[in-house]
Amino acid sequence: MDPPNVLWFVGTYAIAFASYALLAALPDSHSSVWIFLAAVALLLVYTAASHGLLRGGWWIPGGLAAALAVAIVPAVGVGFLRLIDVWSSDFPLTHFNGWAVAVAVVTAIAGLIAYWLTRFSFLFLTVVTAILVAAQFLAVARDSPTSGADRATAALVTGGLLVIAGVFLDAFGRRRDAFWFHVLGWFGTAAGLVFFVVEPGGHPERGWIPMLVVGTLMVIASGPIRRATWAVYGVLGYYAPLLHYLITGLDERRWTFAVALLAVGLSIFVFGMVLHRYGKTWADRFVRRPPPGVIPA
């Protein structure tokens, strides 16, 4: 990524943060009206900026402006629902809030529409994030009290489905579009497993063993599918459980612990060499892609 891209992307995050800071600073009197009007104004400004930049040949800045427009959609939705006095004050992560789910779903749809108009893959960050948030909101939908395990399970299931979607996009040659499905899908899965590891009074093996198995498989598969994101999450999922078992099973002050730790690090390094030498061969042999005629443009 060259310097202009760094500035464009960092500037986008800064503008999004400033936009919500502006909405939070609006007068308390008639706040619903002001928030809704200001959010709509920001949405229109960013949409117009995206359209103008794209017509002028500025594809990346235009796509980022579209991402800003999508990022404002939740504020527009919440502002409108508050304006018509149907927005629930229930915190959506602890009490079911159907309107919050609706806002998350609308945001995901807005992201998909923006992608269809711009073909800018970064917009999938907003889409996938909205899906993960909606899943967490739905995790508290049942009548009985919701536990952290319910939210962790929702993160695991949703993250797994997002990764599967990313694999299908990869198979059809849409590697750039698949990026955020892999990154955030595995993030959700990792968050669920980490919860089971640190859950007070729980059974840590529910997290450590699946983390080790999945991490190992991800490291092995990262070469053939040529996904660095799989390698990063895979190494973390492989190393962390082994470090845990070494700490609990060996004396950290003895040489046996250091040698075992060295062996783990060496295994990662050597397998990196193996992937470099044979990863392409494995990909050609085991990874099957659709014929060129069925790959969408």
Solvent accessible surface area in square Angstrom, and as a share of the most:
residue,aa,sasa,rsa
1,M,167,0.74
2,D,69,0.36
3,P,97,0.61
4,P,59,0.37
5,N,24,0.12
6,V,65,0.37
7,L,128,0.63
8,W,81,0.28
9,F,34,0.14
10,V,89,0.51
11,G,25,0.24
12,T,13,0.07
13,Y,115,0.44
14,A,59,0.46
15,I,79,0.40
16,A,24,0.18
17,F,159,0.66
18,A,56,0.43
19,S,5,0.03
20,Y,85,0.32
21,A,51,0.39
22,L,96,0.48
23,L,11,0.05
24,A,90,0.70
25,A,82,0.63
26,L,37,0.19
27,P,73,0.46
28,D,134,0.70
29,S,73,0.47
30,H,142,0.63
31,S,27,0.17
32,S,26,0.16
33,V,57,0.33
34,W,117,0.41
35,I,31,0.16
36,F,43,0.18
37,L,96,0.48
38,A,21,0.17
39,A,0,0.00
40,V,41,0.23
41,A,51,0.39
42,L,27,0.13
43,L,44,0.22
44,L,114,0.57
45,V,89,0.51
46,Y,25,0.10
47,T,68,0.39
48,A,66,0.51
49,A,41,0.32
50,S,7,0.05
51,H,109,0.49
52,G,43,0.41
53,L,60,0.30
54,L,52,0.26
55,R,192,0.70
56,G,55,0.53
57,G,65,0.62
58,W,136,0.48
59,W,108,0.38
60,I,43,0.22
61,P,19,0.12
62,G,0,0.00
63,G,0,0.00
64,L,5,0.02
65,A,9,0.07
66,A,8,0.06
67,A,4,0.03
68,L,11,0.06
69,A,9,0.07
70,V,6,0.03
71,A,30,0.23
72,I,1,0.00
73,V,20,0.12
74,P,39,0.25
75,A,9,0.07
76,V,25,0.15
77,G,21,0.20
78,V,39,0.23
79,G,0,0.00
80,F,92,0.38
81,L,14,0.07
82,R,91,0.33
83,L,70,0.35
84,I,83,0.42
85,D,128,0.66
86,V,58,0.33
87,W,72,0.25
88,S,35,0.22
89,S,113,0.73
90,D,65,0.34
91,F,120,0.50
92,P,20,0.13
93,L,67,0.33
94,T,75,0.43
95,H,109,0.49
96,F,93,0.39
97,N,2,0.01
98,G,37,0.35
99,W,110,0.39
100,A,4,0.03
101,V,18,0.11
102,A,39,0.30
103,V,17,0.10
104,A,9,0.07
105,V,69,0.39
106,V,81,0.47
107,T,10,0.06
108,A,11,0.09
109,I,87,0.44
110,A,22,0.17
111,G,0,0.00
112,L,86,0.43
113,I,94,0.48
114,A,13,0.10
115,Y,25,0.09
116,W,167,0.59
117,L,120,0.60
118,T,15,0.08
119,R,114,0.42
120,F,9,0.04
121,S,10,0.06
122,F,20,0.08
123,L,0,0.00
124,F,13,0.06
125,L,33,0.17
126,T,22,0.13
127,V,3,0.02
128,V,0,0.00
129,T,57,0.33
130,A,7,0.06
131,I,60,0.30
132,L,27,0.13
133,V,58,0.33
134,A,10,0.07
135,A,16,0.13
136,Q,38,0.17
137,F,26,0.11
138,L,95,0.47
139,A,17,0.13
140,V,6,0.04
141,A,46,0.36
142,R,132,0.48
143,D,150,0.78
144,S,55,0.36
145,P,123,0.77
146,T,31,0.18
147,S,53,0.34
148,G,21,0.20
149,A,23,0.18
150,D,35,0.18
151,R,68,0.25
152,A,5,0.04
153,T,64,0.37
154,A,19,0.15
155,A,13,0.10
156,L,43,0.21
157,V,87,0.50
158,T,18,0.10
159,G,0,0.00
160,G,27,0.26
161,L,111,0.55
162,L,10,0.05
163,V,8,0.05
164,I,92,0.47
165,A,37,0.29
166,G,0,0.00
167,V,65,0.37
168,F,124,0.52
169,L,48,0.24
170,D,12,0.06
171,A,26,0.21
172,F,71,0.30
173,G,47,0.45
174,R,51,0.19
175,R,72,0.26
176,R,176,0.64
177,D,11,0.06
178,A,0,0.00
179,F,77,0.32
180,W,46,0.16
181,F,20,0.08
182,H,0,0.00
183,V,28,0.16
184,L,27,0.13
185,G,0,0.00
186,W,29,0.10
187,F,116,0.48
188,G,5,0.05
189,T,16,0.09
190,A,35,0.27
191,A,46,0.36
192,G,1,0.01
193,L,14,0.07
194,V,73,0.42
195,F,57,0.24
196,F,18,0.08
197,V,22,0.13
198,V,97,0.56
199,E,39,0.17
200,P,124,0.78
201,G,89,0.85
202,G,23,0.22
203,H,128,0.57
204,P,57,0.36
205,E,76,0.34
206,R,106,0.39
207,G,0,0.00
208,W,34,0.12
209,I,92,0.47
210,P,48,0.30
211,M,20,0.09
212,L,44,0.22
213,V,79,0.45
214,V,47,0.27
215,G,2,0.02
216,T,45,0.26
217,L,107,0.53
218,M,9,0.04
219,V,25,0.14
220,I,81,0.41
221,A,29,0.22
222,S,5,0.04
223,G,13,0.13
224,P,17,0.10
225,I,39,0.20
226,R,137,0.50
227,R,19,0.07
228,A,77,0.60
229,T,18,0.11
230,W,30,0.11
231,A,33,0.26
232,V,91,0.52
233,Y,44,0.17
234,G,0,0.00
235,V,48,0.27
236,L,111,0.55
237,G,8,0.08
238,Y,43,0.16
239,Y,73,0.28
240,A,37,0.28
241,P,0,0.00
242,L,40,0.20
243,L,55,0.27
244,H,46,0.21
245,Y,73,0.28
246,L,29,0.15
247,I,74,0.37
248,T,93,0.54
249,G,59,0.56
250,L,68,0.34
251,D,59,0.30
252,E,101,0.45
253,R,219,0.80
254,R,140,0.51
255,W,171,0.60
256,T,46,0.27
257,F,22,0.09
258,A,59,0.46
259,V,78,0.45
260,A,26,0.20
261,L,50,0.25
262,L,127,0.63
263,A,55,0.43
264,V,17,0.10
265,G,33,0.32
266,L,103,0.51
267,S,47,0.30
268,I,50,0.25
269,F,139,0.58
270,V,69,0.39
271,F,52,0.22
272,G,38,0.37
273,M,117,0.52
274,V,46,0.26
275,L,31,0.15
276,H,168,0.75
277,R,172,0.63
278,Y,106,0.40
279,G,4,0.03
280,K,150,0.64
281,T,65,0.38
282,W,68,0.24
283,A,12,0.10
284,D,97,0.50
285,R,149,0.55
286,F,138,0.58
287,V,39,0.23
288,R,171,0.63
289,R,95,0.35
290,P,31,0.19
291,P,87,0.55
292,P,120,0.75
293,G,78,0.75
294,V,85,0.49
295,I,65,0.33
296,P,67,0.42
297,A,130,1.01
